[in-house]
Amino acid sequence: MVLTREELENREVGPSELRAAGADQGGRWLRIRPGAYIDRAAFDALRPVDRHLIGVVAAIGRSRGSAGVVSHLSASVLHGLPHYRFRPRPISMTVPDATHPPSRAGLRRHTDELPDQDVVEIHGIRCTSLERTIFDVARTEPFETSVPCADAALRRDVVRGREFDAEAQGLWREVLSRRAERASGRRGVRRASWVGAFADGRAELPGESVSRLQLHRLGFRDFDLQVAVEGPRGRDYFVDIGLPGAKTFWEFDGEGKYRDEALRNGRSLEDVLLAEKRREDWIRGRTRWGLCRGGFADIASPERLAARLAAFGVQPPR
């Protein structure tokens, strides 16, 4: 998908087209890095996180042979972690302490320790290991970014189907805690330590992770995740977050399951909505708990979430 200038010239793309691509003046081709081009229509159709991945590939092409590795949020993209409201940003690389190459437009270089055990290779690209990546993201990014990444990374180790390994989750948290202790005093380490302790592999989507974060900011401390409620035919329903202190469930309600035909599995929108209503009625009746739903707009801030909960008669602890 990413082509070099030479490859385009071999396709008989002329100098005027290349200049237009570099100046972003329209045309078929778009220059995303010096010497790296992509079909404009294909690039425009990509999600921001996928555009970032394309940028990583292009940046590595120019930096191949250097001592640095892809790191921080760029490494999280390579590892395939999900993101909450990913926004365009420079590609991140980490280089060993002994080297001091400068950053450049679209590429930010971090100077840090880079032991061999912290480096892996994904699709031929050297990047920080998953553990190191989570630590770096937790040190440098807002909680809305780092918590979903940490939850998703942890989930890979502690969840198989519907089986949750609480002991493995505890060990994962200890590993991140020890890494934070070794880096004590450095920028962002306290944030990383908090994220490691807060991470929970039972969260299935970034929206659930951010919901839990905002609930915590509102004073909730007792969470049950993926709560099983026995269904009418012996098959359990699972609810995103249970709040025992309020006797209320919280469900993050993304629009995809309603709008995306693939996620509806051939069912009409009306059928999906009816099934959701029956499920919700059953859960309320079975548990005698309330159930609040909300989407991205409702978890944008603690205040938004508090207003949503208040509409269902739920008051935060503080």
C-alpha positions in Angstrom: 0.0 0.0 0.0 2.9 2.4 0.8 5.0 3.1 -2.3 8.4 4.8 -2.6 9.1 7.6 -5.1 11.1 5.1 -7.2 8.2 2.7 -7.3 5.8 5.5 -8.5 8.3 6.6 -11.1 8.4 3.0 -12.4 4.7 3.3 -12.7 5.2 6.3 -14.9 4.0 8.8 -12.3 5.4 12.1 -13.5 7.2 14.9 -11.6 4.1 17.2 -11.5 2.0 14.5 -9.9 4.7 13.8 -7.3 4.9 17.6 -6.5 1.2 17.7 -6.1 1.3 14.7 -3.8 3.9 16.4 -1.6 2.1 19.7 -1.4 -1.2 18.0 -0.8 -2.7 19.6 -3.9 -5.1 16.8 -4.8 -4.5 14.1 -7.4 -4.4 10.4 -6.9 -1.3 10.2 -4.7 -0.6 11.5 -1.2 2.8 11.8 0.3 2.7 10.7 3.9 6.4 10.9 4.7 9.4 12.0 2.6 9.8 9.4 -0.1 6.6 7.5 0.9 3.3 7.7 -1.0 -0.1 6.1 -0.8 -3.3 6.2 -2.9 -5.3 9.1 -1.6 -8.7 7.5 -1.8 -7.4 4.4 0.1 -5.9 6.6 2.8 -9.0 8.8 3.1 -11.1 5.6 3.7 -8.9 4.5 6.7 -9.7 5.0 10.4 -7.2 7.4 12.2 -5.6 4.4 13.9 -5.0 2.6 10.6 -3.6 5.8 9.1 -1.2 5.9 12.0 -0.1 2.3 11.3 0.5 3.2 7.7 2.6 6.1 9.0 4.6 3.7 11.1 5.4 1.5 8.1 6.5 4.5 6.1 8.6 5.9 9.0 10.4 2.6 9.6 11.2 2.4 5.9 13.3 5.6 6.2 14.8 4.7 9.7 15.7 1.1 8.9 19.1 0.2 10.3 18.9 2.7 13.2 19.1 1.7 16.8 15.6 2.9 17.7 12.4 0.9 17.9 8.7 1.8 17.5 7.3 2.6 21.0 4.6 4.2 23.1 1.2 4.6 21.4 2.7 3.7 18.0 3.8 0.4 19.4 0.3 -0.2 20.9 -1.1 0.2 17.3 1.4 -2.4 16.1 0.4 -4.7 18.9 -3.2 -4.4 17.7 -4.6 -2.9 20.9 -7.9 -1.0 20.7 -8.1 2.7 21.3 -10.6 5.2 22.6 -11.0 8.2 20.2 -7.6 7.9 18.6 -6.3 11.2 17.2 -3.5 11.9 14.7 -0.1 12.3 16.3 3.6 11.9 15.4 5.1 8.4 15.2 6.9 7.5 18.4 10.3 5.7 18.6 12.6 5.0 21.5 16.4 5.0 21.1 18.9 3.9 23.7 20.2 6.3 26.2 23.6 6.5 24.6 22.2 7.9 21.3 20.6 11.3 20.8 19.2 11.5 17.3 16.8 14.4 16.8 13.1 14.2 16.3 11.7 15.4 12.9 8.4 16.4 11.4 5.9 13.6 12.1 8.4 11.5 14.2 9.1 11.9 17.9 12.2 10.1 19.3 12.3 9.2 23.0 15.7 8.6 24.7 15.4 5.8 27.3 16.8 2.5 28.5 16.1 -0.2 25.9 17.1 -3.7 27.2 16.8 -6.6 24.8 13.9 -8.1 26.7 11.9 -5.0 26.0 12.2 -5.4 22.2 10.1 -7.6 20.0 9.5 -7.8 16.3 6.0 -7.6 14.7 5.6 -8.1 10.9 9.3 -7.4 10.5 9.1 -4.1 12.5 11.1 -3.8 15.8 9.0 -2.4 18.6 8.7 -2.4 22.4 7.3 -5.5 24.0 3.6 -5.5 25.1 4.5 -5.0 28.7 6.9 -2.2 28.0 4.4 -0.6 25.6 1.7 -0.6 28.3 4.1 0.9 30.8 5.2 3.7 28.3 1.6 4.5 27.3 0.5 4.6 30.9 3.4 7.0 31.7 2.7 9.4 28.9 -0.9 9.3 27.8 -4.2 10.4 29.4 -6.0 7.8 31.4 -8.7 7.7 28.7 -6.0 6.3 26.4 -3.9 4.2 28.7 -6.7 2.3 30.6 -8.3 0.8 27.5 -4.9 -0.2 26.2 -4.0 -1.8 29.5 -7.3 -3.6 29.9 -7.0 -5.0 26.4 -3.4 -6.2 26.9 -4.3 -7.8 30.2 -7.4 -9.5 28.6 -5.1 -11.5 26.3 -3.6 -13.2 29.4 -6.5 -13.7 31.7 -9.6 -14.3 29.6 -10.4 -17.4 27.5 -13.9 -17.3 26.2 -16.0 -16.6 29.3 -13.4 -18.0 31.7 -11.6 -15.3 33.8 -8.3 -16.1 35.6 -8.2 -13.8 38.6 -4.8 -15.2 39.7 -3.2 -14.4 36.4 -4.6 -10.9 36.6 -3.0 -10.5 40.0 0.4 -11.7 38.6 0.2 -9.3 35.6 -0.5 -6.4 38.0 2.5 -7.4 40.1 4.8 -7.4 37.1 3.8 -3.9 36.1 4.1 -2.8 39.7 7.7 -4.1 39.9 8.5 -2.3 36.7 7.2 0.9 38.1 9.2 0.4 41.3 12.4 0.0 39.2 11.7 3.3 37.5 10.7 5.1 40.6 11.2 8.9 40.4 10.9 9.1 36.6 8.2 11.1 34.9 4.8 9.5 34.8 5.7 6.4 36.9 3.1 7.1 39.5 0.5 7.3 36.7 1.7 4.0 35.3 1.6 2.3 38.7 -2.1 3.4 39.1 -3.0 2.2 35.6 -1.5 -1.2 36.3 -3.4 -1.6 39.5 -6.7 -0.4 37.9 -6.5 -2.5 34.7 -9.0 -5.3 34.4 -8.9 -7.8 31.6 -12.7 -8.5 31.9 -13.4 -5.2 30.1 -14.3 -6.1 26.5 -14.3 -2.7 24.7 -12.6 0.7 25.2 -16.0 2.2 25.9 -16.4 -0.1 28.9 -12.9 0.8 30.1 -13.5 4.5 30.0 -16.9 4.0 31.6 -15.2 2.3 34.6 -12.6 5.1 34.7 -15.3 7.8 34.8 -17.3 5.8 37.4 -14.1 5.7 39.5 -13.7 9.5 39.2 -17.3 9.8 40.5 -16.4 7.9 43.6 -17.5 4.4 42.8 -15.0 1.8 44.1 -16.8 -1.5 44.0 -17.0 -2.9 40.5 -18.1 -6.3 39.1 -17.3 -6.7 35.5 -19.1 -9.0 33.0 -21.7 -9.9 35.6 -23.5 -13.2 34.7 -27.3 -13.1 35.1 -29.1 -16.4 34.4 -31.3 -16.1 31.3 -34.8 -17.4 30.7 -33.5 -20.5 28.8 -30.6 -21.4 31.0 -28.1 -19.3 29.0 -26.5 -16.4 30.9 -26.8 -12.8 30.0 -23.6 -10.8 30.7 -23.8 -7.2 31.9 -20.8 -4.8 31.5 -20.4 -3.4 35.0 -22.2 -4.0 38.2 -22.3 -1.4 41.0 -23.3 -3.3 44.1 -23.4 -0.2 46.3 -26.1 1.3 44.0 -27.7 -2.0 43.1 -27.4 -0.8 39.5 -25.8 -2.2 36.3 -24.1 0.0 33.8 -23.9 -1.0 30.1 -21.9 0.8 27.5 -24.1 1.0 24.5 -22.1 1.4 21.3 -24.0 2.1 18.2 -22.3 -0.5 16.2 -24.6 -3.4 17.2 -27.5 -1.4 15.9 -26.1 0.3 12.8 -23.6 -2.4 11.5 -25.4 -5.0 9.5 -22.5 -7.5 10.1 -23.0 -7.2 13.8 -26.7 -7.7 13.5 -26.1 -11.1 12.0 -28.9 -10.8 9.5 -31.5 -9.4 11.9 -33.4 -6.2 11.3 -32.8 -3.2 13.5 -36.3 -3.7 14.9 -35.4 -7.3 15.9 -32.2 -6.2 17.6 -34.0 -3.5 19.6 -36.7 -5.9 20.6 -34.2 -8.5 21.8 -32.3 -5.8 23.8 -35.5 -4.7 25.5 -36.5 -8.3 26.4 -33.0 -8.9 27.7 -33.0 -5.7 29.8 -36.5 -6.4 31.2 -35.4 -9.9 32.2 -32.2 -8.7 33.9 -34.1 -6.1 35.9 -36.8 -8.6 36.9 -34.3 -11.3 37.8 -32.0 -9.2 39.9 -34.2 -6.4 41.2 -31.4 -4.0 40.2 -31.6 -1.0 38.0 -29.9 -0.9 34.6 -28.4 2.3 33.0 -27.3 2.5 29.4 -25.0 5.1 27.9 -22.9 5.8 24.8 -19.7 7.7 23.9 -21.3 11.1 24.6 -22.3 10.0 28.1 -18.7 8.9 29.1 -16.9 11.9 27.6 -16.5 13.3 31.2 -17.4 12.4 34.8 -20.0 15.2 34.7 -21.7 13.8 31.6 -21.8 10.3 33.2 -23.1 11.7 36.5 -26.0 13.4 34.5 -26.8 10.2 32.8 -26.8 8.2 36.0 -29.0 10.9 37.6 -31.6 10.4 34.9 -31.9 6.8 36.1 -32.1 7.9 39.8 -28.5 6.9 40.6 -26.4 9.3 42.7 -22.6 9.0 42.7 -20.9 8.4 46.1 -19.4 11.9 45.9 
